Amino acid sequence: MRTIHTEKHLLRAAKTELSGGELVAPFECPERVAHILARIATAGLGPVEPPAEHGLGPVGRVHHADYLDFLATAWERWRAEGNRGEAIPTVWPSRRMWRGGPPQAIDGALGWYALAGETAISGGTWEAAQAAADVALSAADIVAKGARAAFALCRPPGHHAAQDMYGGYCFLNNAAIAAQRFLDGGAARVAVLDVDFHHGNGTQAIFYDRADVFFASLHGDPAFEFPHFLGGADETGAGAGAGFNANYPLPPGTDFAAWSAALEHACARIAAFAPDALVVSLGVDTFKGDPISSFRLESADFLSYGARLGRLGLPTLFVMEGGYAVAEIGLNAVNVLQGFEGD
């Protein structure tokens, strides 16, 4: 299996994350990619290649122009206003404070476009996010040209990013951008399966009223887990998209038996949808040792569910999302890919 990767991910090197009332070193860190690359090499998964540059045209098929302008200028605006730390929002247009548009001050603009306050914007964030989108697009093109599967080793991740919102370590929705790429290339239907521990709220929002993308997400119950405000089983799509969204919220402590039962149901829905391509938002933070998750999957379980995805028999793009047990992330992510290939 070919992997697409770029060293430009290193430009995303934030030093601060708001967690537990403290500013801590971010759980989403460059070392995650280093461990995955090392495991790819050890396992002999296949070649690792750089992406082509695609520009913002395909990105703009998913994200709003004003949001992209914000991301492109946020760091410079933050610094120009005299701030010395990294850009973290401190105010939001909450339920009784909406005034109809983003304020001119960067403090207000950050809150307008941020869905949460843990994710700092730092120098190089925009460049790394663009490069991650290029990784996803280049890997999608490999699959569209006939490969059975490809792995987009994206960083920063993307599934929390909506049309005009960032957070949860995500700025551009790599999986959604790739799904739209398949459609723009001639696919009639695309399925997106999100197996990250956290609900893919951004992907859901992007495709919620569309019938050409079926979205399924297995995740921690939003009553207990980030991002909290989306991810219920009653969210099934709207308008033309009614019936094309499936959420599987699962309780803290979920083991592989319960998780795989939900996966089986999601796979049946995907098979019935009969997509031309499958995009897998591959988060491995369902692992029992993950520091910010509560599921109980073992490393061997990732092989098992990779094999189940392989049995769908679909052209498949894997897009890297979360996973914060850094020492084990390479083993767990590559186990999914090897399981898919039948190794």
Residue pairs with C-beta under 8 A, 6 or more apart in sequence:
1 45
1 46
1 149
1 150
1 151
1 337
1 340
1 341
2 46
2 47
2 48
2 49
2 139
2 142
2 147
2 150
2 151
3 40
3 45
3 46
3 47
3 48
3 49
3 139
3 150
3 151
3 152
3 153
4 48
4 49
4 50
4 51
4 135
4 136
4 138
4 139
4 142
4 150
4 151
4 152
4 153
5 33
5 37
5 48
5 49
5 50
5 51
5 135
5 153
6 50
6 51
6 131
6 132
6 134
6 135
8 127
8 128
8 131
9 30
9 33
9 128
9 131
9 132
9 154
9 155
9 156
10 30
10 128
11 123
11 124
11 125
11 127
11 128
11 131
12 30
12 122
12 124
12 125
12 128
12 129
12 155
12 156
13 30
13 122
13 124
14 26
14 86
14 119
14 120
14 121
14 122
14 125
15 25
15 26
15 86
15 120
15 122
16 23
16 24
16 25
16 26
16 85
16 86
16 88
16 120
17 23
17 24
17 25
17 26
17 27
17 28
17 118
17 119
17 120
18 24
18 88
18 117
18 118
18 120
19 27
19 118
26 120
26 169
27 169
27 291
27 292
27 324
28 155
28 156
28 157
28 169
28 322
28 324
29 326
30 155
31 326
32 155
32 323
32 324
32 326
32 329
33 153
33 155
35 326
35 327
35 329
35 330
36 153
36 320
36 329
36 330
36 333
36 334
37 48
37 153
37 330
38 330
39 45
39 330
39 331
39 333
39 334
40 46
40 48
40 330
40 334
43 334
43 338
43 343
45 151
45 334
45 337
45 338
48 153
49 138
51 131
51 134
51 135
51 137
51 138
51 139
52 134
52 137
52 138
52 141
53 134
54 133
54 134
54 137
54 138
56 68
56 130
58 133
58 137
58 177
58 180
58 181
58 184
59 68
59 130
59 133
59 172
59 177
60 68
61 177
61 180
61 184
62 163
62 172
62 173
62 176
62 177
62 180
62 206
63 161
63 163
63 164
63 172
63 173
64 163
64 164
66 102
66 164
67 113
67 163
67 164
67 165
70 102
70 109
70 113
71 113
71 125
71 126
71 129
71 166
71 171
71 172
72 126
74 87
74 106
74 109
74 110
74 121
74 125
74 126
75 87
75 121
75 122
75 123
75 125
75 126
77 106
77 109
78 87
78 106
78 110
78 121
81 105
81 106
83 106
86 120
86 121
86 122
87 106
87 110
87 120
87 121
87 122
88 110
88 117
88 119
88 120
88 121
89 107
89 110
89 111
89 114
89 117
90 107
90 110
90 111
90 117
91 107
91 108
91 111
92 111
92 112
92 114
93 99
93 111
93 112
101 112
102 108
102 109
102 112
102 113
103 109
103 112
110 121
113 164
113 165
113 166
114 165
114 166
114 167
115 160
115 162
115 165
115 166
115 167
115 168
115 201
115 227
116 160
116 167
116 168
116 226
116 227
117 167
118 167
118 168
118 169
119 166
119 167
119 168
119 169
119 170
125 156
125 171
126 171
128 155
128 156
129 156
129 171
129 172
130 172
132 154
132 155
132 156
132 157
132 158
132 172
132 174
133 154
133 158
133 172
133 174
133 177
135 152
135 153
135 154
135 174
136 152
136 154
136 158
136 174
136 175
136 177
136 178
136 181
136 317
136 319
137 177
137 178
137 181
138 152
139 150
139 151
139 152
139 178
139 317
139 319
140 150
140 152
140 178
140 181
140 182
140 277
140 279
140 317
141 181
141 185
142 150
143 149
143 150
143 182
143 277
143 315
143 316
143 317
144 181
144 182
144 185
144 187
144 277
144 315
147 315
148 315
148 316
149 315
149 316
149 317
149 318
149 337
149 340
149 341
150 317
150 318
151 318
151 320
151 337
152 174
152 178
152 317
152 318
152 319
152 320
153 320
154 174
154 319
154 320
154 321
155 320
156 169
156 170
156 171
157 168
157 169
157 170
157 174
157 283
157 320
157 321
157 322
158 170
158 171
158 172
158 173
158 174
158 175
158 176
158 177
158 202
158 281
158 319
158 321
159 168
159 170
159 173
159 174
159 175
159 176
159 194
159 196
159 198
159 200
159 201
159 202
159 203
159 281
159 283
159 321
160 166
160 167
160 168
160 169
160 170
160 198
160 200
160 201
160 202
160 227
161 167
161 170
161 171
161 172
161 173
161 202
162 173
162 201
162 202
162 205
162 206
163 205
163 206
165 202
165 205
167 227
168 198
168 201
168 226
168 227
169 322
170 202
173 202
173 203
173 206
174 319
175 192
175 194
175 200
175 203
175 279
175 281
175 319
175 321
176 192
176 202
176 203
176 206
176 207
178 279
178 317
178 319
179 190
179 192
179 207
179 213
179 277
179 279
182 190
182 276
182 277
182 279
182 317
183 190
183 212
183 213
187 275
187 276
187 277
188 212
188 276
189 212
189 213
189 214
189 273
189 274
189 275
189 276
190 212
190 213
190 214
190 275
190 276
190 277
190 278
190 279
191 213
191 214
191 215
191 216
191 270
191 273
191 275
191 277
191 278
191 279
191 314
192 200
192 203
192 207
192 213
192 214
192 215
192 216
192 278
192 279
192 280
192 281
193 216
193 217
193 266
193 270
193 278
193 279
193 280
193 281
193 309
194 200
194 203
194 215
194 216
194 217
194 218
194 219
194 280
194 281
194 283
194 321
195 218
195 263
195 280
195 281
195 282
195 283
195 286
195 305
196 217
196 219
196 281
196 282
196 283
196 285
196 286
196 321
196 322
197 219
197 220
197 225
197 283
197 285
197 286
197 290
197 293
197 294
197 295
197 322
198 219
198 220
198 225
198 226
198 227
198 283
198 285
198 293
198 322
199 217
199 219
199 220
199 222
199 225
199 227
199 230
199 231
199 247
199 249
200 215
200 217
200 219
200 281
200 321
201 227
201 229
201 230
201 231
203 215
203 217
203 281
204 215
204 217
204 230
204 231
204 235
204 245
204 247
205 230
207 213
207 215
207 241
207 244
207 245
208 215
208 235
208 237
208 238
208 241
208 245
209 237
209 238
209 239
209 240
209 241
210 240
210 241
210 244
211 240
211 241
211 244
213 241
213 244
214 244
214 245
214 246
214 269
214 270
214 273
214 275
215 244
215 245
215 246
216 245
216 246
216 247
216 248
216 266
216 269
216 270
217 231
217 246
217 247
217 248
217 281
218 248
218 250
218 259
218 262
218 263
218 266
219 225
219 231
219 247
219 248
219 249
219 250
220 226
220 249
220 250
220 251
220 252
220 254
220 293
220 294
220 295
221 231
221 249
221 250
221 251
221 252
222 228
222 229
222 230
222 231
222 232
222 249
223 249
224 251
224 252
224 294
225 252
225 293
225 294
231 247
231 249
232 247
232 249
233 247
233 248
233 249
235 245
235 247
236 242
236 243
236 244
236 245
236 246
237 243
237 244
237 245
244 273
246 266
246 269
248 262
248 265
248 266
250 258
250 259
250 262
250 295
252 294
253 294
253 295
253 296
254 294
254 295
254 296
255 295
255 296
255 297
256 296
256 297
256 298
256 301
256 304
259 286
259 295
259 297
259 301
260 301
260 304
260 305
260 308
263 305
263 308
264 308
267 308
267 309
267 312
270 278
270 312
270 314
271 312
275 314
276 315
277 314
277 315
277 316
277 317
278 309
278 312
278 314
278 315
278 316
278 317
279 316
279 317
279 319
280 309
280 316
280 317
280 318
280 319
281 319
281 321
282 318
282 319
282 320
282 321
282 333
282 336
283 321
283 322
283 323
284 290
284 302
284 322
284 323
284 329
284 332
284 333
284 336
285 292
285 293
285 295
285 322
285 323
285 324
285 325
286 293
286 295
286 297
287 293
287 295
287 297
287 298
287 299
287 302
287 323
287 325
287 328
287 332
288 295
288 296
288 297
288 298
289 325
289 328
290 323
290 324
290 325
291 324
291 325
292 324
293 324
299 328
299 331
299 332
299 335
300 335
302 332
302 333
302 335
302 336
302 339
303 335
303 336
303 338
303 339
304 339
305 336
305 339
306 335
306 336
306 337
306 338
306 339
306 340
306 341
307 339
307 340
307 342
308 339
309 316
309 336
309 339
309 340
310 316
310 339
310 340
310 341
310 342
316 340
318 336
318 337
318 340
320 333
323 329
323 332
323 333
325 332
